Amino acid sequence: MRVQAYHGGASFEAIGVDLTHLDQAGEVITADVLDAWFDPAPEVLNTLREHLAFLLKSSPPSHAEGFVQELAVRRGIPADSVLPGAGSSSLLFSCLPRLLEPGSAVAVLDPMYSEYEHIAGTLLGCPLLRLALRGEDGFELRTEALIDMVRTQQPQAVLLVNPNNPTGRCWPREEALEFLSAIDRETWVVVDETYLEFAGEGLSLEPEAARRRRLVVVKSMSKVYALSGARVGYMVAHPSVAEELARWLPPWPVGLLSQAAAMEALRHPGYYRRRYEETRMLREEFRSALPSLNPFPSCTNYFLIQPPDPAGLAAHLRERKIFVREFFKGVLTGRFLRITVRSKEENMRMIEAIR
């Protein structure tokens, strides 16, 4: 039996993993994964159309140098702090084993994105110290509880997702800085900010990671830039840490087509800012239409609901080619579903099916 992390994506059962019926994708609502409901910026699509043959047949720059430079300029961080990769998961599988000592304890949130538990716990054999996020608190991360846990149990690393997946709650930047100042400077802190742009501007710890020796920020361009299929991500670390980790990254870490899409996307922040604002409005309209299912607060493009019969509701929706995220392991099992915000029309279709 293969040991692999479980993710959503059951919606491809309706589309077909052989990709020979992509014309049917428009009939399926993929609310079980966290992909953007909007398209990439028009300039991204124009670039790909104009140069598609060249981008497909040509080898990319060996270390995505142009992508790294574009990120450095747009994020205001030094280029030697940036590590590019084929999505955040690729970077995590390459880099986390270089940061963590097998068998030594690691702190995680519970619930949290399963990839971290898979790498640290299953693959590296690190005991997991779980900070429970409670439904009665809206799954909010309590900074003082996290500080107390780290001080008393002294894990080698703290792995966090902000905004947290699957809860959708955001950890305020000022509280994150408070936490970093309160713990031992020898403790690794890895913060995954894949969905942060949905929450607002000026929230990222990327500049802090570029100057703090034990802080690493992981970013994906999949969700907030509508590039999930391109698989583009990056990691920000202190230059000395990035230099060490870079030795373990393969050449050509990001395909040429994906580099072109990512760099063009970075050049159009206004377009994406408007899409984030629309996403927040769509989310609140969606949540307000489901009061009986106890929709939880969220700052990103997904939220939790608590229906009386989660498995029954998920099955009912699947019959209508609507896929939502079920949980088969951990504290959310049998109690919650996660729904991704889609377009207004798709959201209305989901609301009608749920009702």
C-alpha positions as CSV (number, residue, x, y, z in Angstrom):
1,M,0.0,0.0,0.0
2,R,1.4,3.4,-0.9
3,V,1.9,5.9,1.8
4,Q,0.8,9.3,0.5
5,A,-0.8,12.4,1.9
6,Y,-4.5,12.6,1.1
7,H,-5.9,15.7,-0.6
8,G,-9.2,16.6,-2.2
9,G,-9.6,16.4,-5.9
10,A,-12.4,13.8,-6.1
11,S,-14.0,16.1,-8.7
12,F,-11.6,14.7,-11.3
13,E,-13.6,11.4,-11.0
14,A,-16.4,13.2,-12.8
15,I,-14.1,14.9,-15.4
16,G,-11.8,11.9,-16.0
17,V,-8.2,11.6,-15.0
18,D,-7.3,10.6,-18.5
19,L,-8.0,14.2,-19.5
20,T,-9.8,13.1,-22.7
21,H,-13.1,14.8,-21.6
22,L,-12.0,18.2,-20.5
23,D,-15.0,19.7,-22.3
24,Q,-17.1,18.3,-19.4
25,A,-15.2,20.3,-16.8
26,G,-17.7,23.2,-17.0
27,E,-20.4,20.9,-15.7
28,V,-18.6,20.0,-12.5
29,I,-18.2,22.3,-9.5
30,T,-14.8,21.6,-8.0
31,A,-15.4,23.0,-4.5
32,D,-13.4,20.2,-2.9
33,V,-10.1,21.8,-3.9
34,L,-9.1,25.4,-3.2
35,D,-8.4,26.5,-6.8
36,A,-9.4,30.1,-7.8
37,W,-12.8,30.7,-9.2
38,F,-11.4,33.4,-11.5
39,D,-9.1,33.2,-14.5
40,P,-5.5,34.3,-14.5
41,A,-4.9,38.0,-15.6
42,P,-5.7,38.5,-19.3
43,E,-2.1,39.4,-20.0
44,V,-1.0,36.0,-18.6
45,L,-3.3,34.2,-21.1
46,N,-2.2,36.5,-23.9
47,T,1.4,35.7,-23.3
48,L,0.8,32.0,-23.2
49,R,-1.3,32.1,-26.4
50,E,1.3,34.2,-28.3
51,H,4.3,32.1,-27.3
52,L,2.8,28.7,-26.6
53,A,4.8,26.6,-29.0
54,F,8.1,28.1,-27.9
55,L,7.2,27.8,-24.2
56,L,6.3,24.1,-24.6
57,K,9.3,23.0,-26.7
58,S,12.1,25.0,-25.0
59,S,14.1,24.3,-21.9
60,P,13.7,26.9,-19.2
61,P,16.4,28.9,-17.4
62,S,18.3,26.4,-15.2
63,H,17.4,28.0,-11.9
64,A,14.4,30.2,-12.8
65,E,16.6,33.2,-12.5
66,G,14.1,35.6,-14.1
67,F,11.3,34.4,-11.9
68,V,13.4,34.9,-8.8
69,Q,14.4,38.4,-9.8
70,E,10.8,39.3,-10.5
71,L,9.7,38.0,-7.1
72,A,12.5,39.9,-5.3
73,V,11.4,43.2,-6.9
74,R,7.7,42.6,-6.3
75,R,8.1,41.4,-2.7
76,G,10.9,43.8,-1.7
77,I,13.2,41.0,-0.6
78,P,16.7,40.0,-1.6
79,A,16.9,37.6,-4.5
80,D,19.3,35.3,-2.6
81,S,16.5,34.6,-0.1
82,V,14.2,33.1,-2.7
83,L,14.0,29.4,-3.7
84,P,11.8,28.6,-6.6
85,G,9.9,25.3,-7.0
86,A,7.2,23.4,-8.8
87,G,4.6,24.4,-6.3
88,S,4.9,24.6,-2.5
89,S,4.6,20.8,-2.0
90,S,7.7,20.2,-4.2
91,L,9.7,22.6,-2.0
92,L,8.4,21.1,1.2
93,F,9.4,17.6,0.2
94,S,12.8,18.8,-0.8
95,C,13.5,21.2,2.1
96,L,11.7,20.1,5.2
97,P,13.9,16.9,5.6
98,R,17.0,19.3,5.5
99,L,15.6,21.5,8.3
100,L,14.1,18.8,10.6
101,E,16.0,16.2,12.6
102,P,14.2,12.8,12.3
103,G,12.7,11.6,15.6
104,S,12.8,15.1,17.2
105,A,9.4,16.7,18.2
106,V,7.6,19.1,15.9
107,A,4.6,21.3,16.8
108,V,1.6,21.6,14.4
109,L,-1.9,22.9,14.6
110,D,-4.8,20.5,14.7
111,P,-6.5,20.6,12.3
112,M,-4.0,21.7,9.6
113,Y,-2.9,21.0,6.1
114,S,-2.0,17.3,6.1
115,E,1.2,17.6,4.0
116,Y,3.2,18.8,7.0
117,E,2.1,15.9,9.2
118,H,2.9,13.5,6.4
119,I,6.4,14.7,5.9
120,A,7.4,15.4,9.5
121,G,5.4,12.6,11.2
122,T,5.1,9.7,8.7
123,L,8.3,10.2,6.6
124,L,10.7,11.6,9.2
125,G,9.3,9.9,12.3
126,C,9.0,13.2,14.3
127,P,6.7,13.1,17.3
128,L,3.9,15.6,16.6
129,L,2.9,18.0,19.3
130,R,-0.6,19.1,18.4
131,L,-2.1,22.5,19.4
132,A,-5.8,21.9,19.3
133,L,-7.9,24.5,17.6
134,R,-11.4,24.4,19.1
135,G,-14.7,24.8,17.2
136,E,-16.2,26.7,20.0
137,D,-13.5,29.3,19.5
138,G,-14.2,29.4,15.7
139,F,-10.9,27.5,15.3
140,E,-9.0,30.7,16.1
141,L,-5.3,30.3,16.8
142,R,-4.5,31.5,20.4
143,T,-1.0,33.0,20.3
144,E,-0.5,32.7,24.0
145,A,-1.3,29.0,24.0
146,L,1.2,28.4,21.1
147,I,3.9,30.3,23.0
148,D,3.3,28.3,26.1
149,M,3.4,25.0,24.2
150,V,6.7,25.9,22.5
151,R,8.3,27.1,25.7
152,T,7.3,24.1,27.8
153,Q,7.7,21.3,25.3
154,Q,10.5,22.8,23.2
155,P,9.9,21.3,19.8
156,Q,12.7,21.5,17.2
157,A,10.2,23.3,14.8
158,V,6.8,24.8,14.6
159,L,4.9,24.3,11.4
160,L,2.0,26.6,10.6
161,V,-0.4,27.5,7.8
162,N,-1.7,31.0,7.7
163,P,-4.5,31.4,6.9
164,N,-5.0,28.0,8.2
165,N,-6.3,25.2,6.0
166,P,-8.9,23.8,6.4
167,T,-10.3,26.3,9.0
168,G,-9.8,29.6,7.0
169,R,-8.8,31.6,10.0
170,C,-6.1,34.2,9.8
171,W,-3.3,34.7,12.3
172,P,-2.7,38.5,12.6
173,R,0.8,39.6,11.7
174,E,1.4,41.4,14.9
175,E,0.6,38.2,16.8
176,A,3.0,36.2,14.6
177,L,5.7,38.7,15.4
178,E,4.9,38.5,19.1
179,F,5.3,34.8,18.9
180,L,8.6,35.0,17.1
181,S,10.0,37.3,19.7
182,A,8.8,35.1,22.6
183,I,10.3,31.8,21.6
184,D,13.8,30.4,21.5
185,R,15.7,31.7,18.5
186,E,17.0,28.2,17.8
187,T,13.5,26.9,17.0
188,W,12.6,26.6,13.4
189,V,9.4,28.2,12.4
190,V,7.9,27.4,9.0
191,V,4.8,29.5,7.9
192,D,2.9,28.5,4.8
193,E,1.1,31.6,3.4
194,T,-0.5,30.0,0.4
195,Y,-3.8,31.8,0.9
196,L,-2.7,35.0,2.6
197,E,-3.4,37.4,-0.3
198,F,-7.1,36.6,0.0
199,A,-7.0,38.0,3.6
200,G,-5.6,41.4,2.7
201,E,-2.4,43.3,2.0
202,G,0.7,43.9,4.2
203,L,0.2,40.6,6.1
204,S,3.1,38.5,4.9
205,L,6.2,37.5,6.9
206,E,8.4,37.3,3.8
207,P,10.5,40.3,4.7
208,E,11.0,38.8,8.2
209,A,12.0,35.4,6.8
210,A,14.7,37.1,4.7
211,R,16.4,38.4,7.8
212,R,15.6,35.9,10.6
213,R,17.8,32.8,10.6
214,R,15.2,30.3,11.7
215,L,12.0,31.6,10.0
216,V,11.0,30.2,6.6
217,V,8.0,31.3,4.6
218,V,6.4,29.0,2.0
219,K,4.3,30.5,-0.8
220,S,2.3,29.0,-3.6
221,M,1.1,30.9,-6.7
222,S,-1.5,28.2,-7.3
223,K,-4.6,29.7,-5.6
224,V,-4.2,33.4,-5.3
225,Y,-2.9,33.8,-8.9
226,A,-5.1,31.1,-10.5
227,L,-2.2,29.0,-11.6
228,S,-2.8,25.7,-9.9
229,G,-2.2,23.7,-13.1
230,A,1.1,25.5,-13.6
231,R,2.6,24.3,-10.3
232,V,4.7,27.3,-9.3
233,G,5.8,28.2,-5.7
234,Y,8.7,29.6,-3.8
235,M,10.3,29.7,-0.4
236,V,11.7,32.7,1.4
237,A,14.5,32.2,3.9
238,H,17.6,33.9,5.3
239,P,20.3,34.0,2.6
240,S,22.5,31.6,4.5
241,V,19.6,29.1,4.9
242,A,18.5,29.5,1.3
243,E,22.1,28.9,0.1
244,E,22.2,25.6,2.0
245,L,18.8,24.4,0.9
246,A,19.4,25.3,-2.8
247,R,21.9,22.5,-3.0
248,W,19.1,20.0,-2.7
249,L,16.8,21.5,-5.4
250,P,16.9,20.1,-8.9
251,P,17.9,22.2,-11.9
252,W,14.9,23.5,-14.0
253,P,12.7,23.7,-10.9
254,V,9.9,25.4,-12.7
255,G,8.8,24.7,-16.3
256,L,9.2,27.5,-18.9
257,L,5.5,27.9,-19.5
258,S,4.9,28.1,-15.8
259,Q,7.7,30.7,-15.3
260,A,6.2,32.9,-18.0
261,A,2.7,32.7,-16.5
262,A,4.0,33.4,-13.0
263,M,6.1,36.4,-14.0
264,E,3.4,37.9,-16.0
265,A,0.9,37.4,-13.2
266,L,3.2,39.2,-10.8
267,R,3.2,42.3,-13.1
268,H,-0.5,42.8,-12.7
269,P,-1.3,43.2,-9.0
270,G,-4.3,45.5,-9.6
271,Y,-6.2,42.7,-11.5
272,Y,-5.6,40.2,-8.7
273,R,-6.4,42.7,-6.0
274,R,-9.9,43.2,-7.5
275,R,-10.4,39.4,-7.7
276,Y,-9.5,39.1,-4.0
277,E,-12.1,41.8,-3.1
278,E,-14.7,39.9,-5.2
279,T,-13.8,36.7,-3.5
280,R,-14.4,38.2,-0.1
281,M,-17.8,39.4,-1.2
282,L,-18.7,36.1,-2.7
283,R,-17.6,34.3,0.4
284,E,-19.8,36.4,2.7
285,E,-22.8,36.1,0.4
286,F,-22.3,32.3,0.3
287,R,-22.0,32.0,4.1
288,S,-25.0,34.2,4.8
289,A,-27.1,31.9,2.6
290,L,-26.3,28.9,4.8
291,P,-27.2,29.9,8.3
292,S,-28.6,26.5,9.3
293,L,-25.3,24.8,8.5
294,N,-23.3,27.0,11.0
295,P,-20.8,28.4,8.4
296,F,-17.6,29.3,10.3
297,P,-15.8,32.6,9.9
298,S,-13.1,32.7,7.2
299,C,-10.7,35.2,5.7
300,T,-9.9,33.3,2.6
301,N,-11.6,31.5,-0.3
302,Y,-13.1,28.6,1.7
303,F,-15.0,28.0,4.9
304,L,-16.2,25.1,7.1
305,I,-19.8,24.1,7.5
306,Q,-21.3,21.8,10.1
307,P,-24.3,20.0,8.6
308,P,-26.3,17.3,10.6
309,D,-25.1,14.6,8.2
310,P,-21.9,15.7,6.4
311,A,-21.4,12.4,4.5
312,G,-25.0,12.4,3.4
313,L,-24.8,16.0,2.2
314,A,-21.5,15.3,0.3
315,A,-23.1,12.3,-1.4
316,H,-26.2,14.3,-2.3
317,L,-24.0,17.0,-3.9
318,R,-21.9,14.5,-5.8
319,E,-25.0,13.2,-7.5
320,R,-25.3,16.7,-8.9
321,K,-21.6,16.9,-9.9
322,I,-20.8,19.2,-7.0
323,F,-17.8,18.2,-5.0
324,V,-17.0,19.4,-1.5
325,R,-14.2,18.4,0.8
326,E,-14.9,15.6,3.3
327,F,-12.6,14.7,6.2
328,F,-11.7,11.1,6.8
329,K,-9.0,11.6,9.5
330,G,-8.6,13.9,12.5
331,V,-10.9,16.1,14.6
332,L,-13.1,17.2,11.7
333,T,-14.1,13.7,10.6
334,G,-17.8,13.1,10.4
335,R,-18.6,16.6,11.7
336,F,-17.6,19.2,9.1
337,L,-17.3,19.8,5.4
338,R,-15.1,22.4,3.7
339,I,-16.5,24.4,0.8
340,T,-14.5,26.5,-1.7
341,V,-15.9,29.8,-2.9
342,R,-16.6,29.6,-6.6
343,S,-18.2,32.0,-9.1
344,K,-21.6,33.6,-8.2
345,E,-23.4,31.3,-10.5
346,E,-21.7,28.2,-9.2
347,N,-22.3,29.3,-5.6
348,M,-26.0,29.7,-6.3
349,R,-26.1,26.2,-7.8
350,M,-24.5,24.9,-4.6
351,I,-26.8,26.8,-2.4
352,E,-29.9,25.5,-4.2
353,A,-28.6,21.9,-4.1
354,I,-27.9,22.2,-0.4
355,R,-31.3,23.6,0.3
